[in-house]
Amino acid sequence: MFNKKIGRIFFVIAGVAFLSLSLSGCTTLRKKFIRKKKKSKQSESFIPVLEPIDYPVAIHSSQERYAHHYSLWKVWQRDLIQTIERKESDKRQKYLMAQVLVQLDEMKKWISQEKQQELTKIINNFQRIESEWTKPAAMRNAFSLKKKLELNARRVRNDFNPKGKPDTFFVQ
């Protein structure tokens, strides 16, 4: 019985101490609940730009531009293959195929005349593959479509990879 009274007294004292410490904190209770006005954003100093800076036009070589479009082509090509494997929507596949062709056309602008003719043949192959999407999805063989795309992509990667190509490969 004596232990129960001591336990209750200790519990009450601990509760009172906890409440007094939590309510007091670092500031007084009245200061804790006073709402302060927000600082307006316009009061900050605003310095307008009086003399705009004209930056020079970035000059990229034909090799850099070609490499940029080549890397974009690789990404679009990989995405196209993945959408065919996952059997995603025809609309997405058509869009990705169109982007592959756009990047190949852009690559063609930055290479020499004889290489343009070779790339044009590969672009024609891609366009023939693109015509496969006119057929209904049930009539299309996804496996053969994927294999044709991979074959033409391998040709592009082997013959038109910008790394290690001489300067005569690109338009001057």
C-alpha positions in Angstrom: 0.0 0.0 0.0 2.9 2.3 0.8 4.4 1.5 -2.6 1.2 2.4 -4.4 1.0 5.9 -2.8 4.7 6.6 -3.6 4.1 5.5 -7.2 1.1 7.8 -7.6 2.8 10.7 -6.1 5.9 10.2 -8.3 3.6 9.9 -11.4 1.8 13.2 -10.5 5.0 15.0 -9.9 6.5 13.7 -13.2 3.4 14.7 -15.1 3.4 18.3 -13.6 7.1 18.7 -14.4 6.6 17.5 -18.0 3.7 19.8 -18.6 5.4 22.8 -17.2 8.6 22.2 -19.2 6.7 21.5 -22.5 4.5 24.5 -22.2 7.2 27.0 -21.2 9.9 26.1 -23.8 12.3 28.8 -24.8 9.7 31.5 -25.1 6.8 32.5 -23.1 3.4 31.0 -23.9 2.0 34.3 -25.1 4.8 34.8 -27.7 4.3 31.3 -29.0 0.8 32.0 -30.2 1.2 35.5 -31.7 0.7 35.6 -35.4 3.4 37.6 -37.3 2.9 39.3 -40.6 4.6 37.7 -43.6 7.4 39.6 -45.2 6.3 40.7 -48.7 8.5 39.6 -51.6 8.6 43.0 -53.1 10.3 44.5 -50.1 13.4 42.6 -51.1 15.8 44.6 -53.1 15.2 44.2 -56.8 17.8 45.2 -59.3 16.7 45.3 -62.9 19.1 44.3 -65.7 19.7 47.5 -67.6 22.3 46.2 -70.0 21.5 42.7 -71.3 24.4 40.5 -72.1 24.6 39.2 -75.6 26.2 35.7 -75.6 28.0 34.6 -78.8 26.3 31.9 -80.8 27.5 28.5 -80.0 29.6 27.1 -82.8 29.4 23.3 -83.1 31.4 21.4 -85.7 29.6 19.0 -88.0 31.2 16.1 -86.1 29.7 17.3 -82.8 26.3 17.7 -84.4 26.5 14.3 -86.0 27.5 12.7 -82.7 24.6 14.4 -80.9 22.0 13.1 -83.4 23.7 9.7 -83.4 23.3 9.4 -79.6 19.7 10.5 -79.9 19.1 7.9 -82.6 20.5 5.2 -80.3 18.1 6.1 -77.5 15.1 6.2 -79.8 16.1 2.9 -81.4 16.5 1.2 -78.0 13.1 2.5 -76.8 11.5 1.3 -80.0 12.9 -2.2 -79.5 11.7 -2.2 -75.9 8.2 -1.2 -76.8 8.0 -3.9 -79.4 9.2 -6.5 -76.8 6.7 -5.2 -74.2 3.9 -5.1 -76.8 3.0 -1.5 -76.0 0.6 0.6 -78.0 0.9 1.0 -81.8 0.7 4.8 -81.4 3.8 4.8 -79.2 5.7 2.5 -81.6 4.8 4.7 -84.6 6.0 7.8 -82.7 9.3 6.1 -81.8 9.8 4.9 -85.4 9.2 8.5 -86.6 11.8 9.8 -84.2 14.3 7.2 -85.4 13.8 8.4 -88.9 14.1 12.1 -87.9 17.4 11.4 -86.2 18.8 9.5 -89.2 17.8 12.3 -91.5 19.6 14.8 -89.3 22.7 12.6 -89.2 22.6 12.5 -93.0 23.1 16.3 -93.1 26.5 16.2 -91.4 28.3 13.5 -93.3 30.1 13.5 -96.7 28.2 12.9 -100.0 29.3 9.2 -100.5 28.3 8.4 -96.9 25.0 10.1 -97.4 24.1 7.7 -100.2 24.9 4.7 -97.9 22.8 6.2 -95.1 20.0 6.9 -97.5 19.8 3.2 -98.3 19.5 2.3 -94.6 16.9 5.1 -94.1 14.9 3.5 -97.0 15.1 0.2 -95.1 13.8 1.8 -92.0 10.9 3.4 -94.0 10.0 0.0 -95.4 9.9 -1.3 -91.8 7.8 1.7 -90.8 5.2 0.7 -93.4 4.7 -2.5 -91.4 2.6 -0.4 -88.9 -0.1 0.1 -91.5 -1.0 -3.5 -91.0 -3.2 -4.4 -88.0 -1.4 -5.5 -84.9 -2.7 -9.1 -85.2 -1.3 -9.4 -88.8 2.2 -8.0 -87.8 4.9 -10.3 -86.7 6.6 -8.6 -83.8 9.6 -10.9 -83.8 10.5 -10.4 -87.5 9.9 -6.6 -87.1 12.3 -6.5 -84.1 14.9 -8.5 -86.0 14.7 -6.2 -89.1 15.1 -3.2 -86.8 18.1 -4.8 -85.0 19.8 -5.7 -88.3 19.5 -2.1 -89.7 20.5 -0.7 -86.3 23.6 -2.9 -86.3 24.5 -1.5 -89.8 24.2 2.0 -88.5 26.3 1.3 -85.4 29.0 -0.5 -87.4 29.2 1.9 -90.4 28.1 5.3 -88.9 29.4 5.4 -85.4 31.1 8.8 -85.0 33.9 7.5 -82.8 37.1 6.9 -84.6 35.9 8.3 -88.0 38.3 10.4 -90.0 37.6 14.1 -90.8 36.7 13.2 -94.4 33.7 11.3 -93.0 32.0 14.6 -92.0 31.0 17.7 -93.9 33.5 20.4 -93.7 
